[in-house]
Each structure stands twice: as structure tokens, then as C-alpha cells.
């Protein structure tokens, strides 16, 4: 049985990937800037400050990256507090792990305030030992730092710790770092990558309660 679990937020615990696509495109549209869909893939695994720096440089915006992040945060906070819904089985899965004595953490590229608001909205505010954000840890999910920081906080080895993610690059990163990895289907982030996720992760699930039937996760 696993000794700890690390959950991504967007596309994994909450159905929110469209929010992020719309935030960036609405932000650019409001400034009369043209964009190609590829930009959404370019920033998919970046932290917020890294994404903002990328957008600032690409469009020569008259704001510092931290200012852009603040503008984005204002756009999404209310949506996370009032509108995002949990992915299928997410609440039941996390609660079952906690009842079994498995500590859980969040590892997200999202804002801390938005993450807290989303967890409060779906009833998981007190389910996680700690929230780790990419900006606070440094780097992005192409590097394992955020997962290693969470595992270290829970005092578990990566081989005894489950990482639950929806993005292919994040799944690859966690797997290379020696974690047990579950890839979660998401209509947006998994599109066209289902086979890659199945081949890379230890488990590929359509809803998170499927995890609870895996002997290496729950006995």
C-alpha cells in the first residue's frame, strides 16, 4: 500500500482546464492580440510566473510577469470559488485515502488562493496536509522538484508515493523520478495523448475511484 499521495489540481481533481484556456485567450483578445492554439500547449506545464514571462516576451507587453500573474488571478479566483466542479470520483477517492491513513498533498501550477478556493468549494479544504505550487517551489512540472518537495514533507520515498496527474509531460516527469504514477483522463489535456498516458503511467483511469481497486494503492 502507498505511504503518501500527491494530487495535481486542474484536470485531475477539478474540471477546470477550459478555464485556463479561456483566461489566456480572453486576456489576449481583450488587448487586441492575435494568438494560435499552440500557445496553450507551450505553457501547459509552466508555472504561473514562467507562463507570464513567456507571454510578456512573446507579445512585448508593458507589464512585469508578476503584474500579469496578478491580472490572471483576478480573472479566475471567483470561478474557482463558485463554479468549478470535481472530476468524477475525486472527492470519494481522496476521502478514502485519508480514511485509510494515507497523507495527501497538492502539487499544482495554479495560484495558491485559487487552489484553496477550489478545494473549499468541492469539500476537500481539510483533506490535504499541504499545498505545493510550482511558483513557490520554483521551476515547472518538467522537473520533479515539486513532487520531491511534497514527498519529503510527508516523509515518504518516491517509490512508496503515488502521483496523480493528467498532463503527459507531468506524468513523464513523475515517472522518471521514481514515483508510482496514475494518469487521469481529461477531455482537454488527454485529447490525443491517451495511448501515451497508458504506456507511461502505472495506471490510467477515467475516474479516480478506479484507483482504490489497485492492490498497490489500497489493500
Secondary structure by P-SEA (a helix, b strand, c coil): cccbbbbbccccccccaaaaaaaaaaaaaaaccccccccccccccccaaaaaaaaaaaacccccaaaaaaaaaaacccccccccccccaaaaaaaaaaaacbbbbbbccccaaaaaaaaaaacccccccbbbbccccccccccaaaaaaaaaaaccccccbbbbbccaaaaaaaaaaccbbbbbbbcccccccaaaaaacccccccccccccccccccc
